[in-house]
Amino acid sequence: MNEVFEELRSAAYSVWHRRWIVLATAWGVCLLGWLAVAMIPNAYESKARIYVELDDVLGDTTGIPGGSQKKEIERVRQTLTSTINLEKVIRSTKLGEGIIDQRGMDSAIEGLGKNVTVLSEEDNLFELTAKVGKGDLSDADNAALAQDVVEKLIDIFREENLAGNRGEVADTLVFLDQQLEDRKAELEAAEQRRVAFEAEHPELIGGTAAISSKLAAMRTELRGVEADLAAAQSSLAAINGQLAGTPRSIMTPGVGGGASASLAQARGQLAAMQARGLTDSHPDIIALQRQIQLLERQAANEPAGSTGTPNPAYTSLVAMKAERQAKVQSLQARSAALQSDIMAMTADQAQEPAVAAEANRISRDYEVLKKKYEDLLQKREELRLRKDVEADGSSVRFEVVDPPTTPRSPAAPNRPLLLAGVLIAGLGIGVGVAFAIGHLRSTFATTAALEKSMGLPVLGAISQTFSDADRIVRAKRMRMFFAGTAALCGLFIVLLAVEFIQRGMVA
């Protein structure tokens, strides 16, 4: 610790012994540094905030989803600082003064691009910032120019969102109209080919896919007809059974003709037995059949008019039988027709595979072209509706939340900090130069340093004595040194005052 203290005391003495070198070096560095700081032009920054609200009230009906509008706003935000837009700003402000060739314009665009920022604070809130600091303009002109640049940026933002977007919609409509005309011609040609082919091969209308669908539908219908036919036949058989067991006439008291009634009754019993599943070889069936044959001969020998009154139930059953027979015949005819059609279509597919493939291709091409045409037509109508909506009132509401500010103080450079930094750097460099000179001359500020360097004990030291005249000269030099130091600090204070005065003049 003592060694460190000795080193610090030796360094302080060496620097103080060469204080004039420190002061001269500090003056030189500070003058050069302050001059360089003074040459740096002040840059003034202007800011503005804009709010963009997306109106999605007609989004579902116009086919303009909110997500696409947000992407459009994001695209405008990203391209706002493009080369074309920055060139518009430069040509419409004082930034374009003195630019006579494209090289100068490119340089100005590059410089402005570094000093212009567009930040998205929230989903719909944007902050525009522009920093301007031209050396050939005064501080007031730079401040006004920064505000003017931000205003131009806002105008470009508005044009890109409103006018530019409408122009793109109009161009897209023209393109879609042209595409629709092309697709319409292709669709008409495909339709003519389809009509000609169907006229030549009517059995293959719609291609193999349509034929397969028709076959499936016919088979489904045939299964339904066969089920209905089975039900109708069963109902007809039931009617026949009821009709066999119902007498044609009702016997009236006092009137003969019992053989006919007995015959009808026997026939009913026979039908009932057969319905139970008894075969013709069954003894009861054989006996009943013999009885029926006997009754038939007796009924044939009965005189006319001896059968009694007609039976209304029998008459109703006969009518129902005729109706159900007609239904069975109709279903049988329909079943036969469906089977014939199915066999014919299956034979056509098997016998002419190439024609069936051509039918399939023509049908497929027609459906594809038709779908494309309908999609393009729908998109065109959506764009037309969108154009009408934007013509009456834009779907994007633009509002300037905070207008471009007029900067009152420079955003860069931080001149007070730079001035103080130059002063500290000058003093530091002066101290460093004095310390380095002290080490180069190999002198010793203390006896301890001499003893350490030589490795020999120091017996004593002779102090420096001053006469009265020397003391007067020494005091005069000290006053001059402090005056020079005070002058350096005073110049620093004056420069600070000048800087703040200039800022007040801009305000």
VODRENNU-124449 format. One line per 4 residues: number of its first residue (from 0); their letters; for each residue x, y, z of C-alpha. Coordinates in nm, 4 decimals, m for minus. Example, Ala and Ser with C-alpha at 12.3 -4.5 7.8 and 13.67 -1.06 7.14 Angstrom:
0> as> 1.2300:m0.4500:0.7800; 1.3670:m0.1060:0.7140
***
This chain:
0> mnev> 0.0000:0.0000:0.0000; 0.2875:0.2361:0.0819; 0.4440:0.1614:m0.2519; 0.1233:0.2522:m0.4322
4> feel> 0.0986:0.5707:m0.2323; 0.4591:0.6573:m0.3164; 0.3965:0.5954:m0.6845; 0.0914:0.8203:m0.6825
8> rsaa> 0.2790:1.0946:m0.4963; 0.5686:1.0672:m0.7388; 0.3335:1.0848:m1.0390; 0.1492:1.3856:m0.8935
12> ysvw> 0.4741:1.5680:m0.8253; 0.6023:1.4935:m1.1757; 0.2827:1.6245:m1.3343; 0.2725:1.9318:m1.1099
16> hrrw> 0.6356:2.0050:m1.1870; 0.5388:2.0160:m1.5550; 0.2047:2.1873:m1.5099; 0.2695:2.4303:m1.7922
20> ivla> 0.2951:2.1402:m2.0342; m0.0396:2.0135:m1.9014; m0.2007:2.3534:m1.9471; m0.0574:2.4094:m2.2957
24> tawg> m0.1592:2.0650:m2.4098; m0.5087:2.1060:m2.2636; m0.5487:2.4405:m2.4422; m0.4414:2.2930:m2.7738
28> vcll> m0.6616:1.9855:m2.7481; m0.9626:2.1832:m2.6266; m0.9359:2.4453:m2.8990; m0.9137:2.1828:m3.1715
32> gwla> m1.1875:1.9714:m3.0168; m1.4261:2.2600:m2.9574; m1.3686:2.3774:m3.3123; m1.4581:2.0315:m3.4415
36> vami> m1.7687:2.0232:m3.2244; m1.8687:2.3644:m3.3539; m1.8403:2.2399:m3.7118; m2.0955:1.9629:m3.6481
40> pnay> m2.4368:2.0915:m3.7628; m2.7319:2.0577:m3.5315; m2.9845:1.7950:m3.6359; m3.3487:1.8608:m3.5487
44> eska> m3.6056:1.5853:m3.5162; m3.9780:1.6140:m3.5874; m4.2340:1.3497:m3.4921; m4.5962:1.2785:m3.5733
48> riyv> m4.8403:1.0033:m3.4886; m5.1136:0.8777:m3.7189; m5.4022:0.6407:m3.6505; m5.5397:0.4063:m3.9153
52> eldd> m5.8714:0.2381:m3.8387; m5.9941:m0.0509:m4.0521; m6.3670:m0.0398:m4.1234; m6.4806:m0.4036:m4.1590
56> vlgd> m6.8561:m0.3380:m4.1541; m6.8911:m0.4569:m4.5152; m6.6064:m0.7061:m4.4938; m6.8246:m1.0158:m4.5218
60> ttgi> m7.0425:m0.8861:m4.8033; m6.7704:m0.7229:m5.0137; m6.5215:m1.0045:m4.9854; m6.2612:m0.7773:m4.8225
64> pggs> m6.1418:m0.9619:m4.5147; m5.9930:m0.7520:m4.2366; m5.6718:m0.9513:m4.2438; m5.6001:m0.8471:m4.6049
68> qkke> m5.6574:m0.4799:m4.5171; m5.4115:m0.5063:m4.2287; m5.1577:m0.6605:m4.4624; m5.2137:m0.3720:m4.7012
72> ierv> m5.1480:m0.1197:m4.4255; m4.8364:m0.3122:m4.3224; m4.7165:m0.3084:m4.6814; m4.7605:0.0684:m4.7042
76> rqtl> m4.5765:0.1090:m4.3741; m4.2828:m0.0923:m4.4994; m4.2637:0.0778:m4.8379; m4.3081:0.4277:m4.7003
80> tsti> m3.9308:0.4750:m4.6857; m3.8747:0.3325:m5.0335; m3.6514:0.5096:m5.2815; m3.9410:0.6484:m5.4854
84> nlek> m4.1185:0.7964:m5.1838; m3.7998:0.9489:m5.0409; m3.7238:1.1038:m5.3769; m4.0687:1.2637:m5.3732
88> virs> m3.9943:1.4120:m5.0306; m3.6547:1.5442:m5.1391; m3.7861:1.7074:m5.4561; m4.0742:1.8752:m5.2732
92> tklg> m3.8595:2.0232:m4.9895; m3.5373:2.2198:m4.9450; m3.3483:1.8936:m4.9379; m3.3605:1.8925:m5.3175
96> egii> m3.1929:2.2341:m5.3559; m2.8546:2.2088:m5.5230; m2.9043:1.8540:m5.6547; m2.8298:1.8553:m6.0284
100> dqrg> m2.7538:1.4919:m6.1131; m2.8670:1.1447:m6.0239; m2.5590:1.0754:m5.8136; m2.6425:1.3655:m5.5854
104> mdsa> m3.0029:1.2475:m5.5647; m2.8928:0.8946:m5.4708; m2.6694:1.0318:m5.1983; m2.9510:1.2486:m5.0621
108> iegl> m3.1932:0.9526:m5.0667; m2.9465:0.7370:m4.8776; m2.8906:1.0049:m4.6141; m3.2619:1.0709:m4.5685
112> gknv> m3.3371:0.6981:m4.5475; m3.1073:0.6690:m4.2457; m3.2800:0.9615:m4.0736; m3.6432:0.8598:m4.1348
116> tvls> m3.8128:0.5929:m3.9255; m4.1662:0.4529:m3.9185; m4.2529:0.2707:m3.5958; m4.5721:0.0775:m3.5195
120> eedn> m4.6601:0.1541:m3.1585; m4.9830:m0.0493:m3.1634; m5.1915:m0.2335:m3.4206; m5.3282:0.0838:m3.5777
124> lfel> m5.0955:0.3547:m3.4424; m4.7833:0.4620:m3.6301; m4.5099:0.7106:m3.5370; m4.3251:0.8972:m3.8131
128> takv> m3.9879:1.0502:m3.7265; m3.7541:1.2558:m3.9441; m3.4161:1.4016:m3.8463; m3.2606:1.6808:m4.0541
132> gkgd> m2.9260:1.8544:m4.0023; m2.7853:2.0324:m4.3084; m2.4681:2.2298:m4.2529; m2.5592:2.5022:m4.5038
136> lsda> m2.8850:2.5822:m4.3246; m2.9469:2.7605:m3.9984; m3.0902:2.5881:m3.6961; m3.4316:2.7424:m3.7566
140> dnaa> m3.4309:2.6239:m4.1190; m3.3298:2.2719:m4.0157; m3.6096:2.2591:m3.7597; m3.8677:2.3778:m4.0149
144> laqd> m3.7300:2.1362:m4.2739; m3.7657:1.8396:m4.0361; m4.1298:1.9310:m3.9793; m4.1840:1.9679:m4.3554
148> vvek> m4.0359:1.6225:m4.4210; m4.2769:1.4597:m4.1749; m4.5722:1.6392:m4.3361; m4.4696:1.5076:m4.6765
152> lidi> m4.4403:1.1587:m4.5326; m4.7975:1.1852:m4.3989; m4.9214:1.2981:m4.7414; m4.7503:1.0022:m4.9045
156> free> m4.9001:0.7681:m4.6436; m5.2465:0.9005:m4.7220; m5.1963:0.8686:m5.0978; m5.0617:0.5137:m5.0687
160> nlag> m5.3631:0.4005:m4.8633; m5.6399:0.5812:m5.0452; m5.5573:0.6780:m5.4021; m5.3003:0.4080:m5.4570
164> nrge> m5.5268:0.1345:m5.3292; m5.8136:0.2454:m5.5507; m5.5835:0.2477:m5.8517; m5.4772:m0.1066:m5.7791
168> vadt> m5.8416:m0.2162:m5.7552; m5.9169:m0.0578:m6.0941; m5.6153:m0.2258:m6.2541; m5.7180:m0.5579:m6.1052
172> lvfl> m6.0698:m0.5183:m6.2465; m5.9288:m0.4615:m6.5944; m5.7129:m0.7710:m6.5610; m6.0062:m0.9820:m6.4384
176> dqql> m6.2265:m0.8620:m6.7254; m5.9640:m0.9740:m6.9750; m5.9278:m1.3101:m6.8029; m6.3050:m1.3549:m6.8006
180> edrk> m6.3223:m1.2941:m7.1753; m6.0536:m1.5568:m7.2357; m6.2205:m1.8077:m7.0057; m6.5584:m1.7377:m7.1672
184> aele> m6.4226:m1.8202:m7.5129; m6.2658:m2.1432:m7.3847; m6.5881:m2.2394:m7.2056; m6.7985:m2.1810:m7.5173
188> aaeq> m6.5646:m2.3949:m7.7268; m6.5762:m2.6733:m7.4653; m6.9542:m2.6505:m7.4526; m6.9802:m2.6823:m7.8320
192> rrva> m6.7604:m2.9931:m7.8260; m6.9744:m3.1382:m7.5479; m7.3029:m3.0711:m7.7352; m7.1672:m3.2256:m8.0557
196> feae> m7.0465:m3.5350:m7.8733; m7.3747:m3.5799:m7.6832; m7.5697:m3.5456:m8.0077; m7.3625:m3.8281:m8.1568
200> hpel> m7.3570:m4.0434:m7.8404; m7.6624:m3.9599:m7.6296; m7.6135:m4.2691:m7.4188; m7.2805:m4.1337:m7.2903
204> iggt> m7.3953:m3.7883:m7.1824; m7.1910:m3.6675:m6.8872; m6.9001:m3.9113:m6.9281; m6.8252:m4.2259:m6.7349
208> aais> m6.8730:m4.0543:m6.4023; m7.2251:m3.9481:m6.4944; m7.2981:m4.2918:m6.6392; m7.1784:m4.4578:m6.3207
212> skla> m7.4019:m4.2274:m6.1207; m7.6964:m4.3083:m6.3454; m7.6295:m4.6813:m6.3132; m7.6145:m4.6531:m5.9372
216> amrt> m7.9396:m4.4565:m5.9338; m8.1069:m4.7110:m6.1642; m7.9941:m5.0019:m5.9521; m8.1237:m4.8290:m5.6427
220> elrg> m8.4555:m4.7632:m5.8153; m8.4708:m5.1257:m5.9387; m8.4254:m5.2556:m5.5855; m8.7099:m5.0336:m5.4713
224> vead> m8.9347:m5.1471:m5.7578; m8.8623:m5.5125:m5.6846; m8.9437:m5.4609:m5.3188; m9.2715:m5.2904:m5.4126
228> laaa> m9.3473:m5.5722:m5.6603; m9.2965:m5.8379:m5.3938; m9.5256:m5.6495:m5.1584; m9.7906:m5.6099:m5.4332
232> qssl> m9.7766:m5.9800:m5.5225; m9.8164:m6.0765:m5.1579; m10.1153:m5.8439:m5.1269; m10.2673:m5.9925:m5.4438
236> aain> m10.2263:m6.3436:m5.3064; m10.4026:m6.2382:m4.9868; m10.6903:m6.0948:m5.1879; m10.7191:m6.4163:m5.3877
240> gqla> m10.7383:m6.6133:m5.0633; m11.0096:m6.3879:m4.9266; m11.1952:m6.3999:m5.2597; m11.1898:m6.7812:m5.2656
244> gtpr> m11.3475:m6.7973:m4.9195; m11.6204:m6.5415:m4.9929; m11.9494:m6.6599:m5.1580; m12.0674:m6.4746:m5.4639
248> simt> m12.4259:m6.4584:m5.3372; m12.6072:m6.4589:m5.0078; m12.8819:m6.7119:m4.9586; m13.2215:m6.5666:m4.8776
252> pgvg> m13.4695:m6.7643:m4.6530; m13.7261:m6.9552:m4.8562; m13.5041:m6.9591:m5.1605; m13.3309:m7.2776:m5.2886
256> ggas> m12.9824:m7.3153:m5.4214; m12.7994:m7.4553:m5.1204; m12.5468:m7.6376:m5.3462; m12.3930:m7.3107:m5.4659
260> asla> m12.3534:m7.1840:m5.1131; m12.2030:m7.5140:m5.0038; m11.9687:m7.5029:m5.3008; m11.8443:m7.1546:m5.2075
264> qarg> m11.7983:m7.2634:m4.8506; m11.5996:m7.5749:m4.9561; m11.3800:m7.3692:m5.1817; m11.3088:m7.1315:m4.8919
268> qlaa> m11.2079:m7.4234:m4.6724; m10.9790:m7.5547:m4.9463; m10.8090:m7.2137:m4.9785; m10.7630:m7.1977:m4.6024
272> mqar> m10.6010:m7.5417:m4.5970; m10.3670:m7.4540:m4.8814; m10.2758:m7.1330:m4.6985; m10.1749:m7.3438:m4.3979
276> gltd> m9.9318:m7.5334:m4.6223; m10.1241:m7.8580:m4.6864; m10.0350:m8.0220:m5.0183; m10.2676:m8.1771:m5.2723
280> shpd> m10.1749:m8.5281:m5.1478; m10.3052:m8.4611:m4.7988; m10.6121:m8.6742:m4.7125; m10.8194:m8.3715:m4.6043
284> iial> m10.7367:m8.1927:m4.9275; m10.8274:m8.4989:m5.1364; m11.1565:m8.5430:m4.9517; m11.2441:m8.1760:m4.9823
288> qrqi> m11.1638:m8.1739:m5.3548; m11.3992:m8.4697:m5.4109; m11.6686:m8.2837:m5.2172; m11.6103:m7.9725:m5.4308
292> qlle> m11.6433:m8.1788:m5.7518; m11.9744:m8.3192:m5.6260; m12.1040:m7.9767:m5.5277; m12.0011:m7.8342:m5.8642
296> rqaa> m12.2188:m8.0964:m6.0427; m12.5065:m8.0213:m5.8089; m12.4709:m7.6460:m5.8549; m12.4668:m7.6901:m6.2312
300> nepa> m12.8004:m7.8758:m6.2158; m12.9648:m7.6015:m6.0027; m13.2121:m7.3829:m6.1879; m13.1316:m7.0200:m6.2624
304> gstg> m13.2237:m6.7713:m5.9975; m13.1812:m7.0137:m5.7173; m12.8424:m6.8659:m5.6045; m12.9778:m6.5882:m5.3863
308> tpnp> m12.8759:m6.2174:m5.3817; m12.5203:m6.1001:m5.4879; m12.2689:m6.0714:m5.2084; m12.1356:m5.7072:m5.1731
312> ayts> m11.8174:m5.8247:m5.0009; m11.7375:m6.0515:m5.2932; m11.7910:m5.7665:m5.5392; m11.5568:m5.5364:m5.3367
316> lvam> m11.2900:m5.8072:m5.3238; m11.3093:m5.8538:m5.7018; m11.2554:m5.4788:m5.7537; m10.9593:m5.4784:m5.5137
320> kaer> m10.8140:m5.7802:m5.6931; m10.8334:m5.6051:m6.0298; m10.6622:m5.2952:m5.8860; m10.3804:m5.4957:m5.7298
324> qakv> m10.3322:m5.6999:m6.0447; m10.2892:m5.3744:m6.2398; m10.0324:m5.2516:m5.9867; m9.8386:m5.5790:m6.0081
328> qslq> m9.8325:m5.5584:m6.3877; m9.7154:m5.1919:m6.3742; m9.4305:m5.2758:m6.1343; m9.3295:m5.5747:m6.3458
332> arsa> m9.3154:m5.3512:m6.6538; m9.1078:m5.0882:m6.4703; m8.8694:m5.3543:m6.3404; m8.8220:m5.4946:m6.6893
336> alqs> m8.7563:m5.1452:m6.8314; m8.4948:m5.0662:m6.5649; m8.3198:m5.3966:m6.6193; m8.3110:m5.3293:m6.9926
340> dima> m8.1660:m4.9803:m6.9450; m7.9002:m5.1075:m6.7033; m7.7975:m5.3807:m6.9425; m7.7826:m5.1347:m7.2340
344> mtad> m7.5662:m4.8810:m7.0470; m7.3345:m5.1542:m6.9206; m7.3004:m5.2900:m7.2738; m7.2196:m4.9434:m7.4098
348> qaqe> m6.9410:m4.8985:m7.1554; m6.7974:m5.2405:m7.2298; m6.8208:m5.2171:m7.6080; m6.6877:m4.8601:m7.6574
352> pava> m6.4218:m4.7855:m7.3919; m6.2460:m4.5260:m7.6083; m6.5706:m4.3334:m7.6661; m6.6469:m4.3525:m7.2934
356> aean> m6.3012:m4.2153:m7.2119; m6.3530:m3.9320:m7.4613; m6.6879:m3.8531:m7.3001; m6.5207:m3.8471:m6.9606
360> risr> m6.2466:m3.6118:m7.0829; m6.4898:m3.3726:m7.2487; m6.7097:m3.3627:m6.9414; m6.4103:m3.3093:m6.7098
364> dyev> m6.2673:m3.0271:m6.9222; m6.6035:m2.8568:m6.9361; m6.6545:m2.8744:m6.5586; m6.3033:m2.7414:m6.4879
368> lkkk> m6.3445:m2.4462:m6.7247; m6.6902:m2.3746:m6.5854; m6.5603:m2.3690:m6.2272; m6.2720:m2.1357:m6.3195
372> yedl> m6.5087:m1.9041:m6.5006; m6.7500:m1.8923:m6.2051; m6.4642:m1.8242:m5.9608; m6.3311:m1.5376:m6.1722
376> lqkr> m6.6816:m1.3965:m6.2116; m6.7337:m1.4031:m5.8341; m6.3992:m1.2306:m5.7692; m6.4803:m0.9596:m6.0236
380> eelr> m6.8155:m0.8888:m5.8625; m6.6489:m0.8694:m5.5198; m6.3921:m0.6213:m5.6509; m6.6613:m0.4128:m5.8162
384> lrkd> m6.8518:m0.3929:m5.4900; m6.5270:m0.3076:m5.3097; m6.4579:m0.0299:m5.5591; m6.8080:0.1133:m5.5065
388> vead> m6.7628:0.1011:m5.1291; m6.4274:0.2803:m5.1465; m6.5704:0.5394:m5.3898; m6.8484:0.6344:m5.1466
392> gssv> m6.6364:0.6165:m4.8339; m6.2995:0.4590:m4.7897; m6.2801:0.1454:m4.5810; m5.9656:0.2879:m4.4221
396> rfev> m6.0142:0.5850:m4.1879; m5.6998:0.7965:m4.1619; m5.6453:1.0401:m3.8767; m5.3449:1.2429:m3.7628
400> vdpp> m5.3350:1.1991:m3.3862; m5.0335:1.4260:m3.3238; m4.9396:1.6671:m3.6048; m4.5718:1.7091:m3.6959
404> ttpr> m4.3940:1.8786:m3.4098; m4.1710:2.1831:m3.4508; m3.8434:2.0897:m3.2772; m3.7227:2.3420:m3.0193
408> spaa> m3.3875:2.1842:m2.9412; m3.1507:1.9800:m3.1533; m3.1793:1.6053:m3.1281; m2.8123:1.5622:m3.2188
412> pnrp> m2.5379:1.6202:m3.1388; m2.5466:1.6589:m2.7621; m2.3193:1.9606:m2.7786; m2.2910:2.0360:m2.4030
416> llla> m2.1834:1.6788:m2.3408; m1.9346:1.6951:m2.6271; m1.7882:2.0246:m2.5002; m1.7456:1.8798:m2.1524
420> gvli> m1.5956:1.5655:m2.3003; m1.3405:1.7679:m2.4988; m1.2417:1.9595:m2.1821; m1.1937:1.6394:m1.9841
424> aglg> m1.0049:1.4823:m2.2748; m0.7737:1.7883:m2.3017; m0.6872:1.7820:m1.9335; m0.6379:1.4063:m1.9438
428> igvg> m0.4098:1.4261:m2.2465; m0.2113:1.7076:m2.0844; m0.1605:1.5045:m1.7682; m0.0588:1.2035:m1.9755
432> vafa> 0.1952:1.4021:m2.1756; 0.3495:1.5493:m1.8600; 0.3672:1.2085:m1.6945; 0.5294:1.0536:m2.0028
436> ighl> 0.7927:1.3307:m2.0232; 0.8729:1.2818:m1.6571; 0.9448:0.9138:m1.7140; 1.1508:0.9775:m2.0266
440> rstf> 1.3888:1.2218:m1.8487; 1.4728:0.9703:m1.5734; 1.4334:1.2134:m1.2845; 1.3156:1.1186:m0.9391
444> atta> 1.0523:1.3099:m0.7535; 1.1227:1.1501:m0.4118; 1.4221:0.9944:m0.2306; 1.2306:0.6691:m0.1996
448> alek> 1.2004:0.6437:m0.5756; 1.5752:0.7084:m0.6120; 1.6622:0.4485:m0.3485; 1.4358:0.1917:m0.5124
452> smgl> 1.5762:0.2559:m0.8563; 1.9462:0.2542:m0.7605; 1.9278:m0.0181:m0.4958; 2.1451:0.1913:m0.2606
456> pvlg> 2.0532:0.3694:0.0586; 1.9985:0.7456:0.0315; 2.1717:0.9224:0.3153; 1.9944:1.2549:0.2741
460> aisq> 1.8296:1.5120:0.0492; 1.8934:1.8810:m0.0108; 1.5805:2.0930:m0.0268; 1.5442:2.3766:m0.2781
464> tfsd> 1.5618:2.7245:m0.1394; 1.4231:3.0386:m0.2990; 1.5326:3.3955:m0.2688; 1.2853:3.6792:m0.2408
468> adri> 1.3153:3.7547:m0.6083; 1.2596:3.3888:m0.6922; 0.9537:3.3798:m0.4702; 0.8108:3.6855:m0.6526
472> vrak> 0.8716:3.5259:m0.9897; 0.7289:3.1955:m0.8651; 0.4146:3.3644:m0.7328; 0.3713:3.5521:m1.0616
476> rmrm> 0.4004:3.2320:m1.2581; 0.1450:3.0622:m1.0338; m0.0983:3.3459:m1.0923; m0.0419:3.3147:m1.4649
480> ffag> m0.1008:2.9376:m1.4449; m0.4252:2.9748:m1.2531; m0.5316:3.2511:m1.4871; m0.4712:3.0256:m1.7881
484> taal> m0.6644:2.7432:m1.6188; m0.9480:2.9779:m1.5307; m0.9520:3.1121:m1.8855; m0.9854:2.7569:m2.0200
488> cglf> m1.2768:2.6857:m1.7865; m1.4290:3.0246:m1.8657; m1.4114:2.9557:m2.2377; m1.5919:2.6277:m2.1734
492> ivll> m1.8659:2.8112:m1.9841; m1.8960:3.0707:m2.2613; m1.9373:2.7994:m2.5243; m2.2098:2.6379:m2.3145
496> avef> m2.3877:2.9704:m2.2823; m2.3656:3.0284:m2.6571; m2.5140:2.6849:m2.7205; m2.8132:2.7474:m2.4937
500> iqrg> m2.8641:3.0926:m2.6422; m2.8758:2.9444:m2.9916; m3.1345:2.6930:m2.8779; m3.3446:2.9738:m2.7356
504> mva> m3.3244:3.1578:m3.0680; m3.4648:2.8525:m3.2484; m3.7569:2.8381:m3.0055
***
